[in-house]
Amino acid sequence: MANIGTKTAPQASSTPVMHWVTVRDTTGRPHLEMRWSIPGAHAPLSRAA
């Protein structure tokens, strides 16, 4: 039996995008950190639940 009506979702642009963000270390000093993201991707759920 065939799975009629099921198909894979088209992938969003899978090219990662690089961002520079300012973060603070444990002593409070700011520094730049490189972060990558994939456009159209959702952020993972928080584990703080």
C-alpha positions as CSV (number, residue, x, y, z in Angstrom):
1,M,0.0,0.0,0.0
2,A,1.4,3.4,-1.0
3,N,1.6,6.3,1.3
4,I,-0.6,8.7,-0.7
5,G,-0.4,12.3,0.2
6,T,2.9,12.1,2.1
7,K,5.9,13.9,0.9
8,T,9.0,15.4,2.4
9,A,8.8,19.1,3.2
10,P,11.0,21.2,1.0
11,Q,14.1,22.3,2.7
12,A,14.6,26.0,3.5
13,S,17.8,27.6,2.4
14,S,20.3,25.4,4.1
15,T,23.2,27.8,3.8
16,P,24.2,28.8,7.3
17,V,24.4,32.4,8.2
18,M,27.2,33.7,10.5
19,H,26.5,36.4,13.1
20,W,28.8,38.1,15.6
21,V,27.2,38.6,19.0
22,T,28.6,40.3,22.2
23,V,28.6,38.0,25.2
24,R,30.0,38.4,28.7
25,D,32.3,35.8,30.3
26,T,32.2,34.8,34.0
27,T,34.0,37.9,35.1
28,G,31.6,40.2,33.2
29,R,34.1,41.2,30.4
30,P,32.4,41.5,27.0
31,H,33.8,39.7,24.0
32,L,32.6,38.7,20.5
33,E,31.4,35.2,19.7
34,M,30.6,33.8,16.3
35,R,27.2,32.2,16.0
36,W,25.7,30.2,13.1
37,S,22.1,29.9,12.2
38,I,20.1,28.3,9.4
39,P,17.5,30.5,7.9
40,G,14.0,29.1,8.4
41,A,15.1,26.7,11.1
42,H,13.4,26.8,14.5
43,A,15.4,27.2,17.7
44,P,15.5,24.2,20.0
45,L,13.1,24.0,22.9
46,S,14.5,25.2,26.2
47,R,15.5,22.5,28.7
48,A,14.5,24.7,31.6
49,A,11.0,23.3,31.7
